[in-house]
Amino acid sequence: MVHFTSEEKALITNIWGHVNVEEIGGETLGRLLVVYPWTQRFFDKFGNLSSPDAIMGNPNVKAHGKKVLTSLGDAIKNLDDLKSTFAHLSELHCDKLHVDPENFKLLGNVLVVVLSKTLGKEFTPEAQAAYQKMVSGVASALVSKYH
């Protein structure tokens, strides 16, 4: 279980208030698929993923990225209980989708890069540290049902 200080919770919540879930979600998932192309195998129904431009412009990638970041918003509301918050998604990704658990870490790291790029100076080193801790906690929660 990850423990967040009140300062970390405040930083995470404050930054999240500036996040455009649709924009940042699409870019985060798109970058994951471009930078780590082996992750594309989990998205074979998304259509054209043949090039970076195709991926970044793909409406299915953008829609799923928004869905992923919407779920992350649930985590931010439940920082003290990430494991329960993601129990259902952990089961889904393990039992039905068979997603490599390492991909959750990769996605979290890509999100931190996108937030830094998008928010600039507002994404301070302290905010980055808090977000890195949070995405690591989410990745751990998402693998909790793996066997």
N, CA, C and O atoms as a GROMACS GRO file, in nm:
protein
  588
    1MET      N    1   0.084  -0.118   0.000
    1MET     CA    2   0.000   0.000   0.000
    1MET      C    3   0.089   0.125   0.000
    1MET      O    4   0.189   0.132   0.070
    2VAL      N    5   0.050   0.220  -0.078
    2VAL     CA    6   0.123   0.346  -0.088
    2VAL      C    7   0.061   0.446   0.008
    2VAL      O    8  -0.062   0.459   0.016
    3HIS      N    9   0.146   0.516   0.081
    3HIS     CA   10   0.098   0.620   0.171
    3HIS      C   11   0.134   0.756   0.111
    3HIS      O   12   0.250   0.782   0.077
    4PHE      N   13   0.034   0.842   0.101
    4PHE     CA   14   0.056   0.977   0.050
    4PHE      C   15   0.044   1.077   0.164
    4PHE      O   16  -0.047   1.069   0.246
    5THR      N   17   0.136   1.170   0.168
    5THR     CA   18   0.128   1.277   0.266
    5THR      C   19   0.017   1.374   0.223
    5THR      O   20  -0.029   1.370   0.109
    6SER      N   21  -0.024   1.459   0.313
    6SER     CA   22  -0.126   1.558   0.278
    6SER      C   23  -0.073   1.653   0.171
    6SER      O   24  -0.150   1.700   0.087
    7GLU      N   25   0.056   1.681   0.174
    7GLU     CA   26   0.117   1.768   0.072
    7GLU      C   27   0.113   1.701  -0.066
    7GLU      O   28   0.082   1.766  -0.166
    8GLU      N   29   0.145   1.572  -0.070
    8GLU     CA   30   0.140   1.499  -0.198
    8GLU      C   31  -0.002   1.494  -0.252
    8GLU      O   32  -0.025   1.514  -0.371
    9LYS      N   33  -0.097   1.466  -0.163
    9LYS     CA   34  -0.237   1.462  -0.207
    9LYS      C   35  -0.280   1.597  -0.264
    9LYS      O   36  -0.349   1.603  -0.366
   10ALA      N   37  -0.240   1.705  -0.198
   10ALA     CA   38  -0.275   1.838  -0.246
   10ALA      C   39  -0.212   1.867  -0.382
   10ALA      O   40  -0.279   1.921  -0.471
   11LEU      N   41  -0.086   1.831  -0.400
   11LEU     CA   42  -0.019   1.850  -0.529
   11LEU      C   43  -0.088   1.770  -0.639
   11LEU      O   44  -0.115   1.824  -0.747
   12ILE      N   45  -0.116   1.644  -0.613
   12ILE     CA   46  -0.181   1.558  -0.712
   12ILE      C   47  -0.318   1.614  -0.750
   12ILE      O   48  -0.351   1.624  -0.868
   13THR      N   49  -0.396   1.650  -0.650
   13THR     CA   50  -0.530   1.703  -0.676
   13THR      C   51  -0.526   1.836  -0.750
   13THR      O   52  -0.603   1.859  -0.843
   14ASN      N   53  -0.437   1.923  -0.710
   14ASN     CA   54  -0.424   2.053  -0.774
   14ASN      C   55  -0.386   2.038  -0.921
   14ASN      O   56  -0.447   2.100  -1.008
   15ILE      N   57  -0.286   1.957  -0.949
   15ILE     CA   58  -0.242   1.936  -1.088
   15ILE      C   59  -0.356   1.872  -1.168
   15ILE      O   60  -0.381   1.911  -1.282
   16TRP      N   61  -0.424   1.776  -1.109
   16TRP     CA   62  -0.531   1.707  -1.181
   16TRP      C   63  -0.641   1.805  -1.224
   16TRP      O   64  -0.706   1.785  -1.327
   17GLY      N   65  -0.660   1.909  -1.148
   17GLY     CA   66  -0.759   2.010  -1.183
   17GLY      C   67  -0.726   2.084  -1.312
   17GLY      O   68  -0.813   2.149  -1.370
   18HIS      N   69  -0.601   2.075  -1.357
   18HIS     CA   70  -0.559   2.140  -1.481
   18HIS      C   71  -0.548   2.043  -1.598
   18HIS      O   72  -0.506   2.081  -1.707
   19VAL      N   73  -0.584   1.918  -1.575
   19VAL     CA   74  -0.567   1.815  -1.677
   19VAL      C   75  -0.692   1.807  -1.765
   19VAL      O   76  -0.804   1.792  -1.716
   20ASN      N   77  -0.670   1.818  -1.894
   20ASN     CA   78  -0.775   1.792  -1.993
   20ASN      C   79  -0.766   1.643  -2.023
   20ASN      O   80  -0.678   1.599  -2.096
   21VAL      N   81  -0.858   1.567  -1.966
   21VAL     CA   82  -0.853   1.421  -1.972
   21VAL      C   83  -0.853   1.370  -2.116
   21VAL      O   84  -0.781   1.277  -2.150
   22GLU      N   85  -0.932   1.431  -2.200
   22GLU     CA   86  -0.940   1.387  -2.339
   22GLU      C   87  -0.807   1.411  -2.412
   22GLU      O   88  -0.756   1.322  -2.479
   23GLU      N   89  -0.754   1.530  -2.399
   23GLU     CA   90  -0.630   1.565  -2.468
   23GLU      C   91  -0.510   1.487  -2.415
   23GLU      O   92  -0.436   1.425  -2.491
   24ILE      N   93  -0.492   1.490  -2.285
   24ILE     CA   94  -0.376   1.425  -2.225
   24ILE      C   95  -0.389   1.273  -2.230
   24ILE      O   96  -0.290   1.203  -2.245
   25GLY      N   97  -0.511   1.223  -2.216
   25GLY     CA   98  -0.532   1.079  -2.226
   25GLY      C   99  -0.496   1.025  -2.363
   25GLY      O  100  -0.428   0.924  -2.375
   26GLY      N  101  -0.541   1.094  -2.468
   26GLY     CA  102  -0.510   1.050  -2.604
   26GLY      C  103  -0.362   1.057  -2.633
   26GLY      O  104  -0.306   0.966  -2.694
   27GLU      N  105  -0.298   1.165  -2.589
   27GLU     CA  106  -0.154   1.177  -2.613
   27GLU      C  107  -0.076   1.072  -2.534
   27GLU      O  108   0.022   1.017  -2.585
   28THR      N  109  -0.117   1.046  -2.412
   28THR     CA  110  -0.046   0.948  -2.329
   28THR      C  111  -0.053   0.809  -2.389
   28THR      O  112   0.049   0.742  -2.405
   29LEU      N  113  -0.173   0.765  -2.424
   29LEU     CA  114  -0.186   0.631  -2.482
   29LEU      C  115  -0.118   0.626  -2.619
   29LEU      O  116  -0.053   0.527  -2.652
   30GLY      N  117  -0.133   0.731  -2.698
   30GLY     CA  118  -0.068   0.734  -2.827
   30GLY      C  119   0.083   0.723  -2.816
   30GLY      O  120   0.145   0.645  -2.888
   31ARG      N  121   0.141   0.799  -2.725
   31ARG     CA  122   0.286   0.792  -2.705
   31ARG      C  123   0.328   0.654  -2.656
   31ARG      O  124   0.432   0.603  -2.696
   32LEU      N  125   0.249   0.592  -2.569
   32LEU     CA  126   0.281   0.457  -2.524
   32LEU      C  127   0.293   0.364  -2.644
   32LEU      O  128   0.388   0.286  -2.654
   33LEU      N  129   0.197   0.372  -2.734
   33LEU     CA  130   0.194   0.283  -2.850
   33LEU      C  131   0.307   0.312  -2.949
   33LEU      O  132   0.353   0.221  -3.018
   34VAL      N  133   0.350   0.437  -2.956
   34VAL     CA  134   0.460   0.474  -3.046
   34VAL      C  135   0.595   0.436  -2.984
   34VAL      O  136   0.678   0.374  -3.049
   35VAL      N  137   0.615   0.474  -2.859
   35VAL     CA  138   0.744   0.454  -2.793
   35VAL      C  139   0.768   0.306  -2.761
   35VAL      O  140   0.881   0.257  -2.769
   36TYR      N  141   0.664   0.236  -2.726
   36TYR     CA  142   0.673   0.093  -2.692
   36TYR      C  143   0.581   0.015  -2.786
   36TYR      O  144   0.472  -0.026  -2.746
   37PRO      N  145   0.623  -0.005  -2.911
   37PRO     CA  146   0.534  -0.060  -3.013
   37PRO      C  147   0.479  -0.199  -2.982
   37PRO      O  148   0.374  -0.237  -3.034
   38TRP      N  149   0.547  -0.277  -2.898
   38TRP     CA  150   0.495  -0.409  -2.864
   38TRP      C  151   0.363  -0.400  -2.786
   38TRP      O  152   0.289  -0.498  -2.779
   39THR      N  153   0.334  -0.284  -2.728
   39THR     CA  154   0.207  -0.270  -2.656
   39THR      C  155   0.088  -0.263  -2.752
   39THR      O  156  -0.026  -0.279  -2.710
   40GLN      N  157   0.114  -0.241  -2.880
   40GLN     CA  158   0.007  -0.232  -2.978
   40GLN      C  159  -0.072  -0.362  -2.989
   40GLN      O  160  -0.188  -0.359  -3.030
   41ARG      N  161  -0.012  -0.474  -2.954
   41ARG     CA  162  -0.081  -0.603  -2.971
   41ARG      C  163  -0.208  -0.612  -2.887
   41ARG      O  164  -0.296  -0.694  -2.916
   42PHE      N  165  -0.219  -0.530  -2.785
   42PHE     CA  166  -0.340  -0.530  -2.703
   42PHE      C  167  -0.451  -0.443  -2.762
   42PHE      O  168  -0.562  -0.438  -2.707
   43PHE      N  169  -0.423  -0.377  -2.873
   43PHE     CA  170  -0.517  -0.283  -2.932
   43PHE      C  171  -0.542  -0.314  -3.078
   43PHE      O  172  -0.557  -0.222  -3.159
   44ASP      N  173  -0.546  -0.441  -3.114
   44ASP     CA  174  -0.560  -0.480  -3.254
   44ASP      C  175  -0.694  -0.440  -3.315
   44ASP      O  176  -0.706  -0.436  -3.438
   45LYS      N  177  -0.793  -0.411  -3.234
   45LYS     CA  178  -0.924  -0.370  -3.286
   45LYS      C  179  -0.934  -0.219  -3.306
   45LYS      O  180  -1.040  -0.168  -3.343
   46PHE      N  181  -0.824  -0.147  -3.282
   46PHE     CA  182  -0.826  -0.001  -3.291
   46PHE      C  183  -0.806   0.052  -3.432
   46PHE      O  184  -0.810   0.173  -3.453
   47GLY      N  185  -0.784  -0.036  -3.528
   47GLY     CA  186  -0.766   0.011  -3.666
   47GLY      C  187  -0.621   0.043  -3.695
   47GLY      O  188  -0.530  -0.026  -3.649
   48ASN      N  189  -0.599   0.148  -3.771
   48ASN     CA  190  -0.468   0.183  -3.824
   48ASN      C  191  -0.372   0.231  -3.714
   48ASN      O  192  -0.389   0.338  -3.657
   49LEU      N  193  -0.272   0.148  -3.688
   49LEU     CA  194  -0.164   0.182  -3.595
   49LEU      C  195  -0.030   0.168  -3.667
   49LEU      O  196   0.071   0.132  -3.606
   50SER      N  197  -0.030   0.196  -3.797
   50SER     CA  198   0.086   0.168  -3.882
   50SER      C  199   0.200   0.268  -3.872
   50SER      O  200   0.311   0.239  -3.917
   51SER      N  201   0.175   0.384  -3.815
   51SER     CA  202   0.280   0.487  -3.806
   51SER      C  203   0.250   0.577  -3.687
   51SER      O  204   0.138   0.577  -3.635
   52PRO      N  205   0.349   0.653  -3.643
   52PRO     CA  206   0.323   0.748  -3.534
   52PRO      C  207   0.208   0.844  -3.565
   52PRO      O  208   0.125   0.871  -3.478
   53ASP      N  209   0.202   0.896  -3.687
   53ASP     CA  210   0.092   0.987  -3.723
   53ASP      C  211  -0.043   0.916  -3.717
   53ASP      O  212  -0.142   0.973  -3.670
   54ALA      N  213  -0.047   0.792  -3.766
   54ALA     CA  214  -0.172   0.716  -3.764
   54ALA      C  215  -0.216   0.691  -3.620
   54ALA      O  216  -0.334   0.702  -3.588
   55ILE      N  217  -0.121   0.657  -3.534
   55ILE     CA  218  -0.154   0.630  -3.394
   55ILE      C  219  -0.204   0.756  -3.324
   55ILE      O  220  -0.308   0.755  -3.260
   56MET      N  221  -0.129   0.864  -3.339
   56MET     CA  222  -0.164   0.988  -3.267
   56MET      C  223  -0.295   1.048  -3.318
   56MET      O  224  -0.361   1.122  -3.244
   57GLY      N  225  -0.332   1.018  -3.441
   57GLY     CA  226  -0.458   1.070  -3.495
   57GLY      C  227  -0.574   0.972  -3.487
   57GLY      O  228  -0.685   1.004  -3.528
   58ASN      N  229  -0.549   0.853  -3.435
   58ASN     CA  230  -0.650   0.747  -3.431
   58ASN      C  231  -0.758   0.780  -3.326
   58ASN      O  232  -0.726   0.794  -3.208
   59PRO      N  233  -0.884   0.792  -3.368
   59PRO     CA  234  -0.990   0.826  -3.272
   59PRO      C  235  -1.012   0.720  -3.164
   59PRO      O  236  -1.054   0.752  -3.053
   60ASN      N  237  -0.983   0.594  -3.196
   60ASN     CA  238  -0.997   0.488  -3.095
   60ASN      C  239  -0.890   0.500  -2.987
   60ASN      O  240  -0.916   0.474  -2.869
   61VAL      N  241  -0.771   0.539  -3.028
   61VAL     CA  242  -0.663   0.560  -2.930
   61VAL      C  243  -0.700   0.677  -2.840
   61VAL      O  244  -0.686   0.669  -2.718
   62LYS      N  245  -0.748   0.784  -2.900
   62LYS     CA  246  -0.787   0.902  -2.821
   62LYS      C  247  -0.900   0.868  -2.724
   62LYS      O  248  -0.896   0.909  -2.608
   63ALA      N  249  -1.000   0.796  -2.771
   63ALA     CA  250  -1.115   0.761  -2.685
   63ALA      C  251  -1.071   0.671  -2.569
   63ALA      O  252  -1.114   0.690  -2.456
   64HIS      N  253  -0.986   0.573  -2.598
   64HIS     CA  254  -0.943   0.484  -2.491
   64HIS      C  255  -0.849   0.556  -2.394
   64HIS      O  256  -0.852   0.531  -2.273
   65GLY      N  257  -0.768   0.647  -2.446
   65GLY     CA  258  -0.682   0.727  -2.359
   65GLY      C  259  -0.765   0.810  -2.262
   65GLY      O  260  -0.730   0.824  -2.145
   66LYS      N  261  -0.875   0.865  -2.312
   66LYS     CA  262  -0.965   0.941  -2.224
   66LYS      C  263  -1.024   0.849  -2.117
   66LYS      O  264  -1.035   0.887  -2.001
   67LYS      N  265  -1.061   0.728  -2.157
   67LYS     CA  266  -1.117   0.632  -2.063
   67LYS      C  267  -1.015   0.596  -1.954
   67LYS      O  268  -1.049   0.587  -1.836
   68VAL      N  269  -0.890   0.577  -1.995
   68VAL     CA  270  -0.784   0.543  -1.900
   68VAL      C  271  -0.764   0.657  -1.800
   68VAL      O  272  -0.754   0.634  -1.680
   69LEU      N  273  -0.758   0.779  -1.850
   69LEU     CA  274  -0.737   0.892  -1.760
   69LEU      C  275  -0.859   0.920  -1.673
   69LEU      O  276  -0.845   0.971  -1.562
   70THR      N  277  -0.976   0.889  -1.722
   70THR     CA  278  -1.096   0.901  -1.638
   70THR      C  279  -1.085   0.805  -1.518
   70THR      O  280  -1.119   0.841  -1.406
   71SER      N  281  -1.036   0.684  -1.544
   71SER     CA  282  -1.014   0.588  -1.434
   71SER      C  283  -0.906   0.638  -1.339
   71SER      O  284  -0.915   0.617  -1.218
   72LEU      N  285  -0.805   0.703  -1.394
   72LEU     CA  286  -0.702   0.760  -1.308
   72LEU      C  287  -0.761   0.869  -1.219
   72LEU      O  288  -0.718   0.886  -1.104
   73GLY      N  289  -0.857   0.942  -1.270
   73GLY     CA  290  -0.927   1.042  -1.188
   73GLY      C  291  -0.994   0.977  -1.068
   73GLY      O  292  -1.001   1.037  -0.960
   74ASP      N  293  -1.046   0.854  -1.086
   74ASP     CA  294  -1.103   0.780  -0.973
   74ASP      C  295  -0.996   0.749  -0.870
   74ASP      O  296  -1.022   0.752  -0.749
   75ALA      N  297  -0.876   0.718  -0.917
   75ALA     CA  298  -0.765   0.691  -0.825
   75ALA      C  299  -0.735   0.814  -0.741
   75ALA      O  300  -0.710   0.804  -0.621
   76ILE      N  301  -0.738   0.929  -0.803
   76ILE     CA  302  -0.706   1.053  -0.733
   76ILE      C  303  -0.808   1.082  -0.624
   76ILE      O  304  -0.776   1.142  -0.522
   77LYS      N  305  -0.930   1.039  -0.646
   77LYS     CA  306  -1.034   1.055  -0.543
   77LYS      C  307  -1.021   0.952  -0.432
   77LYS      O  308  -1.081   0.967  -0.325
   78ASN      N  309  -0.942   0.848  -0.456
   78ASN     CA  310  -0.930   0.736  -0.361
   78ASN      C  311  -0.784   0.699  -0.336
   78ASN      O  312  -0.749   0.581  -0.336
   79LEU      N  313  -0.699   0.798  -0.317
   79LEU     CA  314  -0.556   0.772  -0.301
   79LEU      C  315  -0.523   0.680  -0.184
   79LEU      O  316  -0.420   0.612  -0.185
   80ASP      N  317  -0.610   0.676  -0.085
   80ASP     CA  318  -0.584   0.592   0.032
   80ASP      C  319  -0.628   0.447   0.012
   80ASP      O  320  -0.605   0.364   0.100
   81ASP      N  321  -0.690   0.417  -0.102
   81ASP     CA  322  -0.738   0.281  -0.126
   81ASP      C  323  -0.730   0.245  -0.274
   81ASP      O  324  -0.831   0.210  -0.336
   82LEU      N  325  -0.611   0.255  -0.330
   82LEU     CA  326  -0.593   0.228  -0.472
   82LEU      C  327  -0.624   0.082  -0.507
   82LEU      O  328  -0.680   0.055  -0.613
   83LYS      N  329  -0.589  -0.008  -0.420
   83LYS     CA  330  -0.609  -0.150  -0.448
   83LYS      C  331  -0.758  -0.182  -0.470
   83LYS      O  332  -0.793  -0.250  -0.566
   84SER      N  333  -0.842  -0.135  -0.382
   84SER     CA  334  -0.986  -0.158  -0.399
   84SER      C  335  -1.042  -0.083  -0.519
   84SER      O  336  -1.128  -0.134  -0.590
   85THR      N  337  -0.992   0.038  -0.540
   85THR     CA  338  -1.039   0.120  -0.652
   85THR      C  339  -1.016   0.049  -0.784
   85THR      O  340  -1.097   0.060  -0.876
   86PHE      N  341  -0.905  -0.023  -0.796
   86PHE     CA  342  -0.869  -0.087  -0.922
   86PHE      C  343  -0.887  -0.239  -0.923
   86PHE      O  344  -0.837  -0.306  -1.013
   87ALA      N  345  -0.957  -0.294  -0.823
   87ALA     CA  346  -0.973  -0.439  -0.815
   87ALA      C  347  -1.041  -0.494  -0.940
   87ALA      O  348  -0.994  -0.593  -0.996
   88HIS      N  349  -1.148  -0.433  -0.983
   88HIS     CA  350  -1.221  -0.481  -1.102
   88HIS      C  351  -1.133  -0.471  -1.227
   88HIS      O  352  -1.127  -0.565  -1.306
   89LEU      N  353  -1.067  -0.358  -1.244
   89LEU     CA  354  -0.981  -0.341  -1.362
   89LEU      C  355  -0.862  -0.437  -1.359
   89LEU      O  356  -0.815  -0.481  -1.464
   90SER      N  357  -0.814  -0.468  -1.240
   90SER     CA  358  -0.705  -0.564  -1.228
   90SER      C  359  -0.750  -0.701  -1.277
   90SER      O  360  -0.680  -0.767  -1.353
   91GLU      N  361  -0.867  -0.745  -1.232
   91GLU     CA  362  -0.922  -0.872  -1.278
   91GLU      C  363  -0.943  -0.873  -1.428
   91GLU      O  364  -0.907  -0.970  -1.495
   92LEU      N  365  -1.000  -0.767  -1.482
   92LEU     CA  366  -1.026  -0.757  -1.626
   92LEU      C  367  -0.896  -0.768  -1.706
   92LEU      O  368  -0.887  -0.846  -1.801
   93HIS      N  369  -0.796  -0.690  -1.668
   93HIS     CA  370  -0.670  -0.688  -1.742
   93HIS      C  371  -0.592  -0.818  -1.727
   93HIS      O  372  -0.515  -0.855  -1.816
   94CYS      N  373  -0.610  -0.886  -1.615
   94CYS     CA  374  -0.541  -1.013  -1.593
   94CYS      C  375  -0.614  -1.128  -1.662
   94CYS      O  376  -0.555  -1.197  -1.745
   95ASP      N  377  -0.740  -1.148  -1.629
   95ASP     CA  378  -0.813  -1.267  -1.671
   95ASP      C  379  -0.867  -1.262  -1.812
   95ASP      O  380  -0.868  -1.363  -1.882
   96LYS      N  381  -0.912  -1.147  -1.856
   96LYS     CA  382  -0.975  -1.137  -1.989
   96LYS      C  383  -0.879  -1.081  -2.094
   96LYS      O  384  -0.869  -1.135  -2.204
   97LEU      N  385  -0.811  -0.973  -2.061
   97LEU     CA  386  -0.728  -0.904  -2.160
   97LEU      C  387  -0.585  -0.955  -2.165
   97LEU      O  388  -0.517  -0.938  -2.266
   98HIS      N  389  -0.538  -1.016  -2.057
   98HIS     CA  390  -0.402  -1.072  -2.049
   98HIS      C  391  -0.294  -0.968  -2.080
   98HIS      O  392  -0.201  -0.994  -2.156
   99VAL      N  393  -0.310  -0.853  -2.020
   99VAL     CA  394  -0.215  -0.743  -2.041
   99VAL      C  395  -0.090  -0.769  -1.959
   99VAL      O  396  -0.097  -0.807  -1.842
  100ASP      N  397   0.024  -0.749  -2.020
  100ASP     CA  398   0.152  -0.760  -1.950
  100ASP      C  399   0.154  -0.654  -1.840
  100ASP      O  400   0.139  -0.536  -1.870
  101PRO      N  401   0.172  -0.693  -1.714
  101PRO     CA  402   0.166  -0.596  -1.605
  101PRO      C  403   0.272  -0.485  -1.614
  101PRO      O  404   0.254  -0.378  -1.557
  102GLU      N  405   0.380  -0.510  -1.685
  102GLU     CA  406   0.484  -0.407  -1.702
  102GLU      C  407   0.428  -0.286  -1.778
  102GLU      O  408   0.477  -0.174  -1.761
  103ASN      N  409   0.326  -0.310  -1.860
  103ASN     CA  410   0.269  -0.201  -1.939
  103ASN      C  411   0.206  -0.092  -1.852
  103ASN      O  412   0.201   0.024  -1.894
  104PHE      N  413   0.159  -0.127  -1.734
  104PHE     CA  414   0.101  -0.026  -1.644
  104PHE      C  415   0.208   0.072  -1.597
  104PHE      O  416   0.183   0.192  -1.585
  105LYS      N  417   0.326   0.019  -1.570
  105LYS     CA  418   0.437   0.106  -1.530
  105LYS      C  419   0.477   0.198  -1.646
  105LYS      O  420   0.500   0.317  -1.628
  106LEU      N  421   0.485   0.139  -1.765
  106LEU     CA  422   0.522   0.218  -1.883
  106LEU      C  423   0.422   0.331  -1.906
  106LEU      O  424   0.460   0.445  -1.933
  107LEU      N  425   0.294   0.298  -1.897
  107LEU     CA  426   0.190   0.399  -1.918
  107LEU      C  427   0.201   0.511  -1.815
  107LEU      O  428   0.188   0.628  -1.850
  108GLY      N  429   0.224   0.476  -1.690
  108GLY     CA  430   0.240   0.577  -1.586
  108GLY      C  431   0.357   0.669  -1.613
  108GLY      O  432   0.348   0.790  -1.593
  109ASN      N  433   0.467   0.611  -1.658
  109ASN     CA  434   0.584   0.693  -1.689
  109ASN      C  435   0.559   0.785  -1.807
  109ASN      O  436   0.603   0.900  -1.808
  110VAL      N  437   0.488   0.734  -1.908
  110VAL     CA  438   0.454   0.819  -2.023
  110VAL      C  439   0.362   0.932  -1.978
  110VAL      O  440   0.378   1.046  -2.024
  111LEU      N  441   0.268   0.904  -1.891
  111LEU     CA  442   0.180   1.010  -1.840
  111LEU      C  443   0.261   1.120  -1.774
  111LEU      O  444   0.234   1.238  -1.796
  112VAL      N  445   0.359   1.085  -1.694
  112VAL     CA  446   0.442   1.186  -1.626
  112VAL      C  447   0.514   1.272  -1.730
  112VAL      O  448   0.525   1.393  -1.712
  113VAL      N  449   0.563   1.211  -1.836
  113VAL     CA  450   0.629   1.287  -1.943
  113VAL      C  451   0.530   1.384  -2.009
  113VAL      O  452   0.562   1.501  -2.031
  114VAL      N  453   0.410   1.336  -2.039
  114VAL     CA  454   0.309   1.420  -2.104
  114VAL      C  455   0.266   1.534  -2.012
  114VAL      O  456   0.249   1.648  -2.058
  115LEU      N  457   0.249   1.507  -1.886
  115LEU     CA  458   0.213   1.613  -1.791
  115LEU      C  459   0.323   1.719  -1.785
  115LEU      O  460   0.294   1.839  -1.784
  116SER      N  461   0.446   1.675  -1.781
  116SER     CA  462   0.558   1.769  -1.777
  116SER      C  463   0.560   1.856  -1.902
  116SER      O  464   0.578   1.977  -1.894
  117LYS      N  465   0.542   1.795  -2.016
  117LYS     CA  466   0.540   1.867  -2.144
  117LYS      C  467   0.424   1.965  -2.150
  117LYS      O  468   0.440   2.079  -2.193
  118THR      N  469   0.309   1.920  -2.107
  118THR     CA  470   0.186   1.999  -2.120
  118THR      C  471   0.179   2.112  -2.017
  118THR      O  472   0.139   2.224  -2.050
  119LEU      N  473   0.216   2.083  -1.895
  119LEU     CA  474   0.198   2.179  -1.786
  119LEU      C  475   0.321   2.267  -1.762
  119LEU      O  476   0.312   2.368  -1.692
  120GLY      N  477   0.434   2.229  -1.818
  120GLY     CA  478   0.554   2.310  -1.807
  120GLY      C  479   0.595   2.335  -1.662
  120GLY      O  480   0.601   2.243  -1.581
  121LYS      N  481   0.624   2.463  -1.631
  121LYS     CA  482   0.675   2.499  -1.498
  121LYS      C  483   0.578   2.467  -1.386
  121LYS      O  484   0.618   2.449  -1.271
  122GLU      N  485   0.450   2.458  -1.418
  122GLU     CA  486   0.350   2.423  -1.317
  122GLU      C  487   0.372   2.281  -1.263
  122GLU      O  488   0.337   2.250  -1.149
  123PHE      N  489   0.431   2.196  -1.346
  123PHE     CA  490   0.460   2.059  -1.306
  123PHE      C  491   0.599   2.057  -1.242
  123PHE      O  492   0.697   2.015  -1.304
  124THR      N  493   0.604   2.102  -1.120
  124THR     CA  494   0.729   2.119  -1.045
  124THR      C  495   0.793   1.983  -1.015
  124THR      O  496   0.727   1.879  -1.029
  125PRO      N  497   0.919   1.982  -0.974
  125PRO     CA  498   0.979   1.855  -0.933
  125PRO      C  499   0.901   1.786  -0.821
  125PRO      O  500   0.892   1.663  -0.818
  126GLU      N  501   0.845   1.864  -0.730
  126GLU     CA  502   0.764   1.806  -0.621
  126GLU      C  503   0.637   1.741  -0.676
  126GLU      O  504   0.597   1.634  -0.632
  127ALA      N  505   0.574   1.808  -0.773
  127ALA     CA  506   0.455   1.752  -0.836
  127ALA      C  507   0.491   1.625  -0.912
  127ALA      O  508   0.418   1.526  -0.907
  128GLN      N  509   0.603   1.628  -0.982
  128GLN     CA  510   0.647   1.510  -1.055
  128GLN      C  511   0.670   1.393  -0.959
  128GLN      O  512   0.627   1.281  -0.986
  129ALA      N  513   0.736   1.419  -0.848
  129ALA     CA  514   0.760   1.312  -0.750
  129ALA      C  515   0.629   1.254  -0.698
  129ALA      O  516   0.615   1.133  -0.684
  130ALA      N  517   0.532   1.341  -0.670
  130ALA     CA  518   0.402   1.294  -0.621
  130ALA      C  519   0.330   1.212  -0.728
  130ALA      O  520   0.271   1.109  -0.697
  131TYR      N  521   0.335   1.257  -0.852
  131TYR     CA  522   0.271   1.183  -0.961
  131TYR      C  523   0.341   1.052  -0.989
  131TYR      O  524   0.276   0.952  -1.018
  132GLN      N  525   0.475   1.052  -0.982
  132GLN     CA  526   0.548   0.928  -1.004
  132GLN      C  527   0.509   0.826  -0.897
  132GLN      O  528   0.491   0.708  -0.927
  133LYS      N  529   0.496   0.871  -0.774
  133LYS     CA  530   0.453   0.784  -0.664
  133LYS      C  531   0.312   0.732  -0.689
  133LYS      O  532   0.283   0.615  -0.665
  134MET      N  533   0.224   0.821  -0.737
  134MET     CA  534   0.085   0.783  -0.761
  134MET      C  535   0.075   0.681  -0.874
  134MET      O  536   0.006   0.580  -0.859
  135VAL      N  537   0.142   0.705  -0.988
  135VAL     CA  538   0.130   0.610  -1.099
  135VAL      C  539   0.195   0.476  -1.064
  135VAL      O  540   0.152   0.372  -1.114
  136SER      N  541   0.296   0.478  -0.979
  136SER     CA  542   0.355   0.354  -0.932
  136SER      C  543   0.255   0.278  -0.844
  136SER      O  544   0.242   0.156  -0.854
  137GLY      N  545   0.185   0.350  -0.758
  137GLY     CA  546   0.082   0.289  -0.674
  137GLY      C  547  -0.033   0.233  -0.756
  137GLY      O  548  -0.085   0.126  -0.725
  138VAL      N  549  -0.072   0.305  -0.860
  138VAL     CA  550  -0.178   0.257  -0.949
  138VAL      C  551  -0.133   0.131  -1.022
  138VAL      O  552  -0.208   0.035  -1.032
  139ALA      N  553  -0.010   0.132  -1.072
  139ALA     CA  554   0.042   0.013  -1.141
  139ALA      C  555   0.042  -0.108  -1.047
  139ALA      O  556   0.006  -0.218  -1.088
  140SER      N  557   0.081  -0.088  -0.923
  140SER     CA  558   0.080  -0.197  -0.825
  140SER      C  559  -0.063  -0.245  -0.800
  140SER      O  560  -0.087  -0.366  -0.791
  141ALA      N  561  -0.156  -0.153  -0.788
  141ALA     CA  562  -0.296  -0.190  -0.766
  141ALA      C  563  -0.352  -0.268  -0.886
  141ALA      O  564  -0.430  -0.361  -0.869
  142LEU      N  565  -0.311  -0.229  -1.005
  142LEU     CA  566  -0.362  -0.297  -1.125
  142LEU      C  567  -0.308  -0.439  -1.141
  142LEU      O  568  -0.368  -0.520  -1.212
  143VAL      N  569  -0.199  -0.470  -1.077
  143VAL     CA  570  -0.147  -0.608  -1.084
  143VAL      C  571  -0.184  -0.690  -0.962
  143VAL      O  572  -0.140  -0.805  -0.949
  144SER      N  573  -0.262  -0.635  -0.873
  144SER     CA  574  -0.294  -0.705  -0.747
  144SER      C  575  -0.372  -0.834  -0.768
  144SER      O  576  -0.363  -0.924  -0.684
  145LYS      N  577  -0.448  -0.846  -0.874
  145LYS     CA  578  -0.528  -0.968  -0.898
  145LYS      C  579  -0.458  -1.065  -0.992
  145LYS      O  580  -0.512  -1.172  -1.022
  146TYR      N  581  -0.338  -1.031  -1.039
  146TYR     CA  582  -0.264  -1.123  -1.124
  146TYR      C  583  -0.218  -1.243  -1.043
  146TYR      O  584  -0.184  -1.230  -0.925
  147HIS      N  585  -0.216  -1.360  -1.108
  147HIS     CA  586  -0.173  -1.480  -1.037
  147HIS      C  587  -0.058  -1.545  -1.110
  147HIS      O  588  -0.007  -1.648  -1.066
   0.00000   0.00000   0.00000
